[in-house]
Amino acid sequence: MTEESSTTSHLSNTMTTTTEEMKITGGNTMTSSSTLSTEFYFHLAVIVIGVVGTAANALILYALVASKQHKKHALIVNQNALDLFSCIFLVIVHSVKLCDIRLTGWHGYLLCVLILSDNVLWWGITGSIINLAIITIERYLKVVRKNNPRSWMIHSAMALAWIGSIAYCVVIVFSTSTVVNGVCHALVIKNESRRLLYFCWNFVAFYVIILLIFVFCYGRILFLVRRQANVMAGHAAEAAASTYHTQMNHIQTNLIKTMILVCGFYAVMWLPNHVSFLILISSANPSRSLLSGYYVSVFFAFLYVCANPFIYATKFDPVKQVLLRLIPCKKTNVVNTG
């Protein structure tokens, strides 16, 4: 293997992609030491946020079960389960990438196409994006259309997020990855037109369409909620008489606000990654600063997965109440007050 092709392969194998956006190959050269340094600190940073995200998502799942919200909001539980899965494999995948493993035999090939290619990691991340869109549609149907999806529909949608994500990632990765001389060459597409086509497909499918769903559904929901609030303000006495109805409306509104924040966070954190990747694949010879910028954008995308539980912890009241009860000093204050 020539020095140029070796450097190109290294670039291809160290770049982490967005939702199945292909890694770059074909004639790019870069200083090996600087690339290794950037890669090393990137992996360490991702492992740290993966550990934090794993603990936080597990805690939120516990709070959802303890507050008995898991029966009422199965899709929210599925969202956190997907994020937890992603965080666990953030730690596993990037820990393995820090090791210099020479791949041999069928087990080496499996390690390449499942772990080193980020395949298993993207099962969770892609599924999380799909599930987020499903939650948005479910909220729209429930609030605007007054149509409560049946239990089998909800569980089918949850399964779709997992199965659809796994099937999509497996097809892409297995068709574009191989092991050569003990080195994993993952998600390699040398044809520039095909790389651009994959970028366009993934940008439209997993960003533009997802954002359109967010804007349309939550836009209609907010319009309806505001209109209902004005109506209820004119019937304050009747609203006060129905305490249970008021409480349920508060929980629904609180959940909608939480999900709008999650969706807005998704839009902000993923946009730099799509933009930087487009610039990267358009550059004939990407500079060190360009690659470093791409690593930063990928870090923000991963940070989104790990930061979601903190939104639930601070904005979703049933979860927040359970978590507050876990704080020792808070328990002491409650005892002293009583």
Beta strands, then each sheet from edge to edge (+ up, - down):
strand 1: 178-180
strand 2: 183-185
sheet 1: 1+ 2-
end
